[in-house]
Amino acid sequence: MATKTIGERIEDWKLYGMPESPLDEQEREAVIEFAIGFEECNHSREALQAMPDEDLVGAAYWAMADYARGQM
């Protein structure tokens, strides 16, 4: 089975719930990099780094969703 991309994992976490354990540093950095890669992300790197996991994932998800809406 193929490994999910960070975008797919963000979508799963947002739609189906966060993992039981906190995100590790590599996961957090991947989510931050993913989020700031979207022009639609209205948070600075520092703001994203300060967010709890659930808020961070939500910010990344909404940046991705806003981008997708603009592509329609």
C-alpha positions in Angstrom: 0.0 0.0 0.0 1.4 3.4 -0.9 2.3 5.9 1.7 -0.1 8.9 1.9 1.1 12.4 1.0 1.2 15.0 3.7 -1.9 16.6 2.0 -3.8 13.3 2.3 -2.8 12.9 5.9 -3.9 16.5 6.7 -7.2 15.8 5.1 -7.7 12.6 7.0 -6.8 14.3 10.3 -9.2 17.2 9.7 -12.1 15.0 8.5 -11.6 11.9 10.6 -9.8 13.1 13.7 -6.3 13.7 15.0 -4.0 10.9 15.9 -4.1 9.9 19.6 -0.4 10.9 20.1 0.9 14.4 19.3 2.5 15.1 16.0 6.2 14.6 16.1 8.6 17.4 15.0 9.0 16.0 11.5 5.2 15.8 11.0 4.7 19.3 12.3 7.4 20.7 10.0 5.8 18.9 7.0 2.4 20.4 7.9 3.9 23.9 8.2 5.8 23.6 4.9 2.7 22.3 3.2 0.6 25.2 4.6 3.0 28.0 3.8 3.3 26.6 0.3 -0.2 28.0 -0.4 -0.6 31.7 -1.2 -4.0 31.3 0.6 -2.3 30.5 3.9 -2.8 33.7 6.0 -0.5 32.7 8.8 3.2 33.3 9.2 5.6 30.4 9.9 6.0 31.7 13.5 2.2 31.7 14.0 1.9 28.2 12.6 4.7 26.9 14.8 3.0 28.3 17.9 -0.3 26.6 17.1 -1.4 23.4 18.8 -1.5 20.4 16.5 -5.2 20.5 15.8 -5.2 24.2 14.9 -2.1 23.7 12.8 -3.7 20.9 10.8 -6.9 23.0 10.4 -4.9 26.0 9.1 -3.2 23.8 6.5 -6.5 22.1 5.5 -8.2 25.5 5.0 -5.3 26.8 2.9 -5.5 23.7 0.8 -9.3 24.0 0.5 -9.1 27.7 -0.4 -6.6 26.9 -3.1 -8.8 24.2 -4.5 -11.9 26.5 -4.6 -9.9 29.0 -6.6 -9.1 26.3 -9.2 -12.7 25.6 -10.1 
